Amino acid sequence: MFISIGLVVLFASCASFEHLTMVREQIFPHAVQCGKCHVEIYNEWLQSDHASAYTNPNFRQATDDYSFEDCLNCHAPEPTVADTPPVARSVDRDEGVTCVSCHLQEGKLSGPIEPTGNVAPHPIGVNPHLYEDSGFCGRCHNGDFDEWRAVKITDKKSCQQCHMPPITRKMTQATGVISKLIVAFEHEVSMKRHTFSMAPSEPQDDIISIEAKRGGSFVTLTIKNNLPHSLPGGDFGFRVLVLQILAIDSKENPIRIGQRELAKEMASAIQPLEAIDWQLKIPPDTVFIRVKLQRLSYEENDIVNLTDIKVPLQ
Amino acid sequence: MKDEKIRRFSSAEIFLHWTYAVLFLALGCTGTLILIYRIFEVEIVRYEILSLTHRIAGVSLIIVLGQTAILSIFVKGFGQLWHTFRQLLRWILSDIVWLAKVPFNMLFKRVTLPPAERFNPGQKLHLLVIFTVLPGFSISGLVIILVPGTLAAWAIHLICFIPTALFLLLHLFLSMINPQTRKSLPAIFTGFISTEYARQHHSLWIETREIKPHGSHVSWRALTLTITASAIIIVFAIRYYGYERAQENIRKLISSQGTTSILPGRLAKSHTDDPQLKYCIICHQSLLKPSSDACLSCHDILQQRIAQQSGFHGKLTGQCLSCHTEHAGEDADIRNFDTTQFDHNLANYELQGKHSKLSCQKCHLVKENEDEDAAAQTKYIGLNFGKCTNCHSDPHLGRFKKACTACHSEDGWKEPYLVFYHNKDTEFEIDQIHSYLACASCHKDIEPPLFKPLPTTCEECHDNHDNIEKQNHGVARRIVSKPDLHTGHATCTECHQTDKQRPKPADYANTCLSCHDIIQQRMAQQSGFHGKLTGQCLACHPEHAGEDADILNFDHNLANYELQGKHSKLSCQKCHLVKEDEDAAAQTKYIGLNFGKCTYCHSDPHLGRFKKACTACHSEDGWKEPYLVFYHNKDTEFAIDQIHSHLACASCHKDIEPPLFKPLATTCEECHDNIEKISHGIASRIVFKPDPHAGRVTCTRCHQTDKQRQKPADYANECKSCHNYEYEQLYHNWNMAFELRKSQAKKLLSRLHQISASKASQIVERITEAEYTGFHNIQLANTLWDQILSEFPNDIRDLEGYPKNESE
């Protein structure tokens, strides 16, 4: 009798898991519901462009108030099936590219890693080949994917390796007493952050590599794009990078000697793994050349620093 | 041997024990859970259920005890309870010895305890404690229920809890776990215990003869096991809860001097941020409800308002707490304010006109701190509203000294609500000369119309308008000459009357003669040359037509300069009336004239802008067509491509008369500056964000120069050539979207034409603007179309079946 009372108490307190037992082909959970347990992943996604893919005002304007239906296939996709192109959802479009868009496969909530908990409150599918493949992203980001695919190098990084940085943590986090008990027995695994960030959070040194050769009052810069896609990448919207060259003299005074915008529409984007040469006049007592690369978001007027490198003069 | 039983408890005692025990356990459990919830913030059972249960059990206990007291008077069995109490409250000397020896008895079996009565001194002590705490619990409990927020009651309740809990635990241990004493447990169910037990533990009650009880009363093993088990449970509970969190909460409990244990819920964030509000007593009182004075001692604006009976709060009576609640959690909005029901006219600022149609947040969303979310930043009290500029930005950039309300009203900024009279409200009175001008004829420099106060003298405006002032002073574009004789003698208004629109030469007839009085005299007397003339001064005097009849028959071709073409038809003075130097009067001079260059006689209408010789384009047979010899592609730097091939000359060279054919700019942007502006977001009425292509992508990237009169289909492949193949569809979609708006606008326009031609012609201009904006700034074009469609009056929209415009 005590066992049955215990079970009743347990199920009564698990009322919020009810939706998880309902996962099927047609009925799927909302992101908020996923986020009740996958708290950190949900919060990362919420900050990402995927979450606002449908609701952000630029998209709404660019589709003439959502009247261009073709765009919705990728901005509010149905749960995707591996081999078919994405199709627009008919409901809950506000969620944009939501949890189930990627993770609901054949009635199971799927991902690249094995289940980590003792309790599986919903059907779980494991398919690392699908989820670690750039092609999975490429079904929507097709321009980038074509560009990436054309790059022939041996240790080429996939989309997920850079745009979903690795992190070791538990798959779920708990908020209530019962859910805490369940989470307590889960172990930490190496997994991916769901930030989908276009640019790194910190300026990075390995995006481009620079060589500077001095010849009299000129310097010749060789700027190489180390990424397996062009710089800037992407062919939706108007993406602009600003490349600034500063000459720094012995008293560390910076003087801007060159500035250039990189954009596909201006035919100035640097192709993957290609280098451009740029000759610039420099002040005579220049010691260093400093190269700044910034992403210019014309919508919000905010600037993201991508890299900031000091190059000694040869 | 059969064990003999002896009756220890009467039915009434058993009944009283269990009714008391059940309610007391319920109170103890719920009380403990409430304390855990408050101190450790763990909600094992929902707080509301705990609180309700605790209150019901507490009141029930008081009622049950009262009922039992009444029963004891009327029912014989219950009357014996008084006797029991007397037994429990009666202390004899050996009881004191018993209590003193108990600890030693636990340690050493040899130490014997003095004999005890029916209730041993431990039980007596327990009852004494219960008798002490019961009134404390009951009275403070009732006060807590009836007068919420009294601190003293909570403190007493909490202080009573501690000894009660200790004695309850001891009671449970001794009666249910300790092997020596748990033997007596059945007595409280059946009323009987074994005689042997009674002899051993309550010898004074069962025997007249003293029998010293021997052996220890408490089992060490049982005590250790119980404490160990409790410790393990507590350790697991803390581990599950988290060491650091537990430590943190206990530190908080200590640092707050125990007050977190009675804290009914977190304070709202605004209150926790204030270090002054650290102690309960700041707001609460010991014996009374928290008073409004405590709130108002900080919220001084409200105190002032209430004192002055002004504003919304000034009209209210009653306590703060009747609307506002506290301790509802950090994120709770304790303002408890229903904006949909609020009558704003109760506040200090009465809403009139357009103000009354605004959403609350339009004025009350005050972003003082960027980090907080928007909802938390509504500010309803203490907004500045004395001046319009507290909320509105001044499009006139502070240039006007009068109050905004001198021209504008709350019913709307623009016509027809604008109340503005140029003659009254500015320093420049609009006279008849200026009366037919559009506003923008004078206020043309700055967009959006800032109506910068312009100068009020004639010269300051007409300085760069027709160069009248400069020309009077001899400053022409190409030369500097003597000042005109009239300069300095006459003000503009001496000749130009301000009370006449569009004056003609005839209007100046009397003006000249009012100064040139000799001529006026001659004309009046009909004497001299002028006296024989009729007509206006201006008919002759700007021209000074020559009349040298002597050389009419002169054959000019005998001279060094052969007259050809149109030169042969000129009068002599046309060329030969010259001035030798600046001071001399004009004289006819027939010998020694310079004739090597055209410009010795002809002024260059192109103002020296062309570097080639005049004869490269012109001949002596005539300046203009058909004598003009000129090829645009060869003779200028701008080759006429297919796009421009169907245009008339004046389509581009339209600014200057006579046509000077000023070399125009050769880049696309310099002529098509409207497109350039539009792409940078500058429309005629609004300023918008620039299109990302502006300044980055050249015009010819999309516009091929080898095709005349291009149509939308000609650009179908341009978007996708930089972006991707999806953009072909996107381009098509936008084309369709713009076409749809255009056809809507045209349909509405045809109806508007029948009602108001002037309004319609304004809209036609704006449609043109929206059309050429198009793909040069898609978002701006979209906005322009929306604005145009919303400008049509509602009755017209209604006729065409479009939804009504809400702003109207």
Interface residues (C-beta under 8 A of the other chain):
Chain A: Q61 A62 D64 S67 F68 D70 C71 N142 G143 V177 K180 L181 A184 D235 F236 G237 F238 V240 E261 A263 K264 E265 M266 Y298
Chain B: V42 E43 I44 Y240 K689 P690 P692 H693 R696 V697 C722 H723 N724 E726 Q729 L730 N733 W734 A737 I778 Q779 N782
